[in-house]
Amino acid sequence: MDVNTQELLDKALSMEAADRAFIAERLIASLDTEFDTEVELAWQQEVLKRVSELDKGKVQTISWEQVKNQISKELSVKH
């Protein structure tokens, strides 16, 4: 990795989480050279459906902390 790349990475890592997520999404998207219109449309429809369910109160979100706790519980039961 050259110096400019390392400097850019260091600067990006010092940014707020939302900015890092935006940059990461754009970088990953730039690597995806093939575009499947049907898959993209299906994802867009799924996102719209989920947002609608949230807006109508049909589903509720849970915190990341709750998700981690549930995963830990499930893993400890399996072992």
DSSP file (Angstrom, degrees, kcal/mol; ACC not computed):
  #  RESIDUE AA STRUCTURE BP1 BP2  ACC     N-H-->O    O-->H-N    N-H-->O    O-->H-N    TCO  KAPPA ALPHA  PHI   PSI    X-CA   Y-CA   Z-CA
    1    1 A M              0   0    0      0, 0.0     2,-0.0     0, 0.0     0, 0.0   0.000 360.0 360.0 360.0 129.5    0.0    0.0    0.0
    2    2 A D     >  -     0   0    0      1,-0.1     4,-2.2     4,-0.0     5,-0.2  -0.298 360.0-103.0 -81.1 170.8    1.5    3.3   -1.0
    3    3 A V  H  > S+     0   0    0      1,-0.2     4,-2.7     2,-0.2     5,-0.2   0.881 119.2  52.6 -61.4 -43.1    1.6    6.4    1.3
    4    4 A N  H  > S+     0   0    0      1,-0.2     4,-2.4     2,-0.2    -1,-0.2   0.907 109.9  48.7 -62.0 -41.8   -1.3    8.2   -0.3
    5    5 A T  H  > S+     0   0    0      2,-0.2     4,-2.5     1,-0.2    -1,-0.2   0.920 111.9  48.7 -63.8 -43.9   -3.5    5.2    0.1
    6    6 A Q  H  X S+     0   0    0     -4,-2.2     4,-2.7     2,-0.2    -2,-0.2   0.904 111.5  49.8 -63.0 -42.1   -2.5    4.8    3.7
    7    7 A E  H  X S+     0   0    0     -4,-2.7     4,-2.4     2,-0.2    -2,-0.2   0.912 111.5  48.8 -62.8 -42.4   -3.2    8.5    4.4
    8    8 A L  H  X S+     0   0    0     -4,-2.4     4,-2.5     2,-0.2    -2,-0.2   0.915 112.2  48.6 -63.0 -43.7   -6.6    8.3    2.7
    9    9 A L  H  X S+     0   0    0     -4,-2.5     4,-2.6     2,-0.2    -2,-0.2   0.925 110.8  50.3 -62.5 -45.2   -7.4    5.2    4.8
   10   10 A D  H  X S+     0   0    0     -4,-2.7     4,-0.9     1,-0.2    -2,-0.2   0.909 112.0  47.9 -59.7 -42.9   -6.3    6.9    8.0
   11   11 A K  H >< S+     0   0    0     -4,-2.4     3,-0.7     1,-0.2     4,-0.3   0.924 112.1  49.2 -64.9 -43.9   -8.5    9.9    7.2
   12   12 A A  H >< S+     0   0    0     -4,-2.5     3,-1.5     1,-0.2    -2,-0.2   0.902 107.7  54.5 -62.4 -41.1  -11.5    7.8    6.4
   13   13 A L  H 3< S+     0   0    0     -4,-2.6    -1,-0.2     1,-0.3    -2,-0.2   0.709 103.3  57.0 -67.7 -19.1  -11.2    5.7    9.6
   14   14 A S  T << S+     0   0    0     -4,-0.9    -1,-0.3    -3,-0.7    -2,-0.2   0.507  90.7  99.0 -87.8  -4.3  -11.2    9.0   11.6
   15   15 A M  S <  S-     0   0    0     -3,-1.5    -3,-0.0    -4,-0.3     5,-0.0  -0.276  87.0 -83.1 -79.3 166.1  -14.6   10.0   10.2
   16   16 A E     >  -     0   0    0      1,-0.1     4,-2.3     4,-0.0     3,-0.3  -0.281  44.7-107.7 -62.9 154.6  -18.0    9.6   11.8
   17   17 A A  H  > S+     0   0    0      1,-0.2     4,-2.6     2,-0.2     5,-0.2   0.868 117.7  53.5 -55.8 -42.5  -19.6    6.2   11.3
   18   18 A A  H  > S+     0   0    0      1,-0.2     4,-2.1     2,-0.2    -1,-0.2   0.896 110.3  47.3 -63.5 -39.5  -22.3    7.4    8.8
   19   19 A D  H  > S+     0   0    0     -3,-0.3     4,-2.4     2,-0.2    -1,-0.2   0.904 112.1  49.7 -68.0 -40.5  -19.6    8.9    6.6
   20   20 A R  H  X S+     0   0    0     -4,-2.3     4,-2.8     1,-0.2    -2,-0.2   0.903 110.6  50.8 -63.3 -40.4  -17.5    5.7    6.8
   21   21 A A  H  X S+     0   0    0     -4,-2.6     4,-2.6    -5,-0.2    -2,-0.2   0.909 109.9  50.0 -63.8 -41.8  -20.6    3.6    5.9
   22   22 A F  H  X S+     0   0    0     -4,-2.1     4,-2.3     2,-0.2    -2,-0.2   0.941 113.2  45.7 -61.2 -47.8  -21.3    5.9    2.9
   23   23 A I  H  X S+     0   0    0     -4,-2.4     4,-2.6     1,-0.2    -2,-0.2   0.921 112.9  50.5 -62.5 -44.2  -17.7    5.6    1.7
   24   24 A A  H  X S+     0   0    0     -4,-2.8     4,-2.7     1,-0.2     5,-0.2   0.918 110.1  50.0 -60.6 -43.9  -17.7    1.8    2.2
   25   25 A E  H  X S+     0   0    0     -4,-2.6     4,-2.5     1,-0.2    -1,-0.2   0.916 112.3  47.3 -62.1 -43.0  -20.9    1.4    0.3
   26   26 A R  H  X S+     0   0    0     -4,-2.3     4,-1.7     2,-0.2    -1,-0.2   0.892 112.7  48.9 -67.0 -39.6  -19.6    3.4   -2.6
   27   27 A L  H  X S+     0   0    0     -4,-2.6     4,-0.8     2,-0.2    -2,-0.2   0.930 113.2  46.6 -65.5 -44.7  -16.3    1.6   -2.7
   28   28 A I  H >X S+     0   0    0     -4,-2.7     3,-1.0     1,-0.2     4,-0.8   0.921 111.1  52.4 -63.2 -42.8  -18.0   -1.8   -2.6
   29   29 A A  H >< S+     0   0    0     -4,-2.5     3,-0.7     1,-0.3    -1,-0.2   0.853 103.2  59.0 -61.4 -33.7  -20.5   -0.7   -5.3
   30   30 A S  H 3< S+     0   0    0     -4,-1.7    -1,-0.3     1,-0.2    -2,-0.2   0.739 102.9  53.2 -69.0 -20.5  -17.6    0.3   -7.5
   31   31 A L  H << S+     0   0    0     -3,-1.0     2,-1.3    -4,-0.8    -1,-0.2   0.683  87.1  88.2 -84.8 -18.8  -16.2   -3.2   -7.4
   32   32 A D    <<  +     0   0    0     -4,-0.8    -1,-0.1    -3,-0.7    -4,-0.0  -0.663  51.3 169.7 -84.0  94.0  -19.5   -4.7   -8.6
   33   33 A T        +     0   0    0     -2,-1.3     2,-0.4     2,-0.0    -1,-0.2   0.687  55.8  69.9 -84.1 -19.0  -19.0   -4.5  -12.3
   34   34 A E        -     0   0    0     -3,-0.1     2,-0.5     2,-0.0    -3,-0.0  -0.838  65.9-160.1-102.4 139.2  -22.1   -6.6  -13.3
   35   35 A F        -     0   0    0     -2,-0.4     2,-0.8     4,-0.0     3,-0.1  -0.965   3.6-163.6-123.1 115.9  -25.6   -5.2  -12.8
   36   36 A D     >  -     0   0    0     -2,-0.5     4,-2.6     1,-0.2     5,-0.2  -0.863   3.4-163.8-100.9 105.6  -28.5   -7.5  -12.7
   37   37 A T  H  > S+     0   0    0     -2,-0.8     4,-2.5     1,-0.2     5,-0.2   0.871  87.5  52.1 -58.6 -40.8  -31.6   -5.4  -13.2
   38   38 A E  H  > S+     0   0    0      2,-0.2     4,-2.2     1,-0.2    -1,-0.2   0.908 111.6  46.0 -64.9 -41.7  -34.0   -8.1  -11.9
   39   39 A V  H  > S+     0   0    0      2,-0.2     4,-2.4     1,-0.2    -2,-0.2   0.925 113.1  50.0 -66.2 -44.6  -32.0   -8.6   -8.7
   40   40 A E  H  X S+     0   0    0     -4,-2.6     4,-2.4     1,-0.2    -2,-0.2   0.911 111.2  48.9 -60.9 -43.2  -31.8   -4.8   -8.1
   41   41 A L  H  X S+     0   0    0     -4,-2.5     4,-2.4    -5,-0.2    -1,-0.2   0.905 109.9  51.8 -63.1 -41.9  -35.5   -4.4   -8.7
   42   42 A A  H  X S+     0   0    0     -4,-2.2     4,-2.1     1,-0.2    -2,-0.2   0.907 110.7  48.2 -62.2 -41.8  -36.2   -7.2   -6.2
   43   43 A W  H  X S+     0   0    0     -4,-2.4     4,-2.6     2,-0.2    -2,-0.2   0.914 110.6  51.1 -64.7 -42.2  -34.0   -5.6   -3.6
   44   44 A Q  H  X S+     0   0    0     -4,-2.4     4,-2.4     1,-0.2    -2,-0.2   0.909 110.6  48.8 -61.8 -41.8  -35.7   -2.2   -4.1
   45   45 A Q  H  X S+     0   0    0     -4,-2.4     4,-2.3     2,-0.2    -1,-0.2   0.893 110.9  50.7 -64.6 -39.6  -39.1   -3.8   -3.7
   46   46 A E  H  X S+     0   0    0     -4,-2.1     4,-2.5     2,-0.2    -2,-0.2   0.911 110.2  49.4 -64.4 -42.8  -38.0   -5.6   -0.5
   47   47 A V  H  X S+     0   0    0     -4,-2.6     4,-2.6     1,-0.2     5,-0.2   0.938 111.5  48.7 -62.3 -46.4  -36.7   -2.4    0.9
   48   48 A L  H  X S+     0   0    0     -4,-2.4     4,-2.3     1,-0.2    -1,-0.2   0.896 111.2  50.7 -61.0 -40.2  -39.9   -0.5    0.1
   49   49 A K  H  X S+     0   0    0     -4,-2.3     4,-2.3     2,-0.2    -1,-0.2   0.929 112.1  46.4 -62.3 -45.7  -42.0   -3.3    1.7
   50   50 A R  H  X S+     0   0    0     -4,-2.5     4,-2.1     2,-0.2    -2,-0.2   0.897 112.1  49.8 -66.9 -40.5  -39.9   -3.3    4.9
   51   51 A V  H  X S+     0   0    0     -4,-2.6     4,-2.8     2,-0.2    -1,-0.2   0.914 111.1  50.6 -63.2 -41.8  -40.0    0.5    5.2
   52   52 A S  H  X S+     0   0    0     -4,-2.3     4,-2.3    -5,-0.2     6,-0.2   0.909 108.6  51.4 -61.7 -43.0  -43.8    0.4    4.7
   53   53 A E  H  <>S+     0   0    0     -4,-2.3     5,-2.1     2,-0.2     6,-1.1   0.892 112.1  47.2 -61.8 -39.6  -44.1   -2.3    7.4
   54   54 A L  H ><5S+     0   0    0     -4,-2.1     3,-1.1     3,-0.2    -2,-0.2   0.935 111.7  49.9 -64.6 -47.1  -42.1   -0.1    9.8
   55   55 A D  H 3<5S+     0   0    0     -4,-2.8    -2,-0.2     1,-0.3    -1,-0.2   0.852 112.3  47.6 -61.5 -35.8  -44.2    3.0    8.9
   56   56 A K  T 3<5S-     0   0    0     -4,-2.3    -1,-0.3    -5,-0.2    -2,-0.2   0.492 112.9-118.0 -85.1  -3.6  -47.4    1.2    9.5
   57   57 A G  T < 5S+     0   0    0     -3,-1.1    -3,-0.2    -4,-0.4    -2,-0.1   0.654  76.9 128.2  76.8  15.1  -46.2   -0.3   12.8
   58   58 A K  S   <S+     0   0    0     -5,-2.1     2,-0.3    -6,-0.2    -4,-0.2   0.796  77.3  22.0 -72.6 -28.5  -46.5   -3.9   11.6
   59   59 A V  S    S-     0   0    0     -6,-1.1     2,-0.3    -9,-0.1    -2,-0.2  -0.925  72.1-148.9-133.7 159.5  -42.9   -4.6   12.7
   60   60 A Q        -     0   0    0     -2,-0.3     2,-0.2    -3,-0.0    -6,-0.0  -0.946  16.3-122.8-128.7 152.3  -40.6   -3.0   15.2
   61   61 A T        -     0   0    0     -2,-0.3     2,-0.3    -7,-0.1     0, 0.0  -0.491  19.2-152.2 -86.5 161.0  -36.9   -2.6   15.2
   62   62 A I        -     0   0    0     -2,-0.2     5,-0.0     1,-0.0     2,-0.0  -0.941  25.5 -99.5-129.3 157.3  -34.6   -3.8   18.0
   63   63 A S     >  -     0   0    0     -2,-0.3     4,-1.9     1,-0.1     5,-0.1  -0.276  26.3-116.8 -73.7 159.4  -31.2   -2.5   19.0
   64   64 A W  H  > S+     0   0    0      1,-0.2     4,-2.8     2,-0.2     5,-0.2   0.871 117.4  59.2 -59.8 -37.5  -27.9   -4.0   18.0
   65   65 A E  H  > S+     0   0    0      1,-0.2     4,-2.3     2,-0.2    -1,-0.2   0.905 105.2  48.3 -59.7 -42.3  -27.3   -4.7   21.7
   66   66 A Q  H  > S+     0   0    0      2,-0.2     4,-2.4     1,-0.2    -1,-0.2   0.894 110.7  51.3 -64.5 -40.2  -30.5   -6.9   21.8
   67   67 A V  H  X S+     0   0    0     -4,-1.9     4,-2.5     2,-0.2    -2,-0.2   0.945 110.6  47.9 -61.8 -48.2  -29.4   -8.7   18.6
   68   68 A K  H  X S+     0   0    0     -4,-2.8     4,-2.5     1,-0.2    -2,-0.2   0.907 111.8  50.4 -60.6 -42.1  -26.0   -9.5   20.1
   69   69 A N  H  X S+     0   0    0     -4,-2.3     4,-2.3    -5,-0.2    -1,-0.2   0.911 110.9  48.7 -62.5 -42.6  -27.5  -10.7   23.3
   70   70 A Q  H  X S+     0   0    0     -4,-2.4     4,-2.4     2,-0.2    -2,-0.2   0.909 111.6  49.3 -65.0 -42.0  -29.9  -13.0   21.5
   71   71 A I  H  X S+     0   0    0     -4,-2.5     4,-2.6     2,-0.2     5,-0.2   0.922 110.7  50.7 -62.5 -43.9  -27.1  -14.4   19.3
   72   72 A S  H  X S+     0   0    0     -4,-2.5     4,-2.2     1,-0.2    -2,-0.2   0.908 110.6  49.3 -60.6 -42.7  -25.0  -15.1   22.4
   73   73 A K  H  X S+     0   0    0     -4,-2.3     4,-1.7     2,-0.2    -1,-0.2   0.925 112.2  47.6 -62.2 -45.6  -27.9  -16.8   24.1
   74   74 A E  H  X S+     0   0    0     -4,-2.4     4,-1.6     1,-0.2    -2,-0.2   0.888 112.2  49.3 -65.5 -39.6  -28.6  -19.0   21.1
   75   75 A L  H  X S+     0   0    0     -4,-2.6     4,-1.1     1,-0.2    -1,-0.2   0.889 109.8  51.0 -66.7 -38.4  -24.9  -19.9   20.7
   76   76 A S  H  < S+     0   0    0     -4,-2.2    -1,-0.2     1,-0.2    -2,-0.2   0.821 108.2  52.9 -70.8 -29.0  -24.6  -20.8   24.4
   77   77 A V  H  < S+     0   0    0     -4,-1.7    -1,-0.2     1,-0.2    -2,-0.2   0.871 106.5  53.1 -71.1 -36.7  -27.7  -23.1   24.2
   78   78 A K  H  <        0   0    0     -4,-1.6    -1,-0.2     1,-0.3    -2,-0.2   0.750 360.0 360.0 -70.9 -24.1  -26.2  -25.0   21.2
   79   79 A H     <        0   0    0     -4,-1.1    -1,-0.3    -5,-0.1    -2,-0.2   0.433 360.0 360.0 -97.5 360.0  -22.9  -25.7   23.0
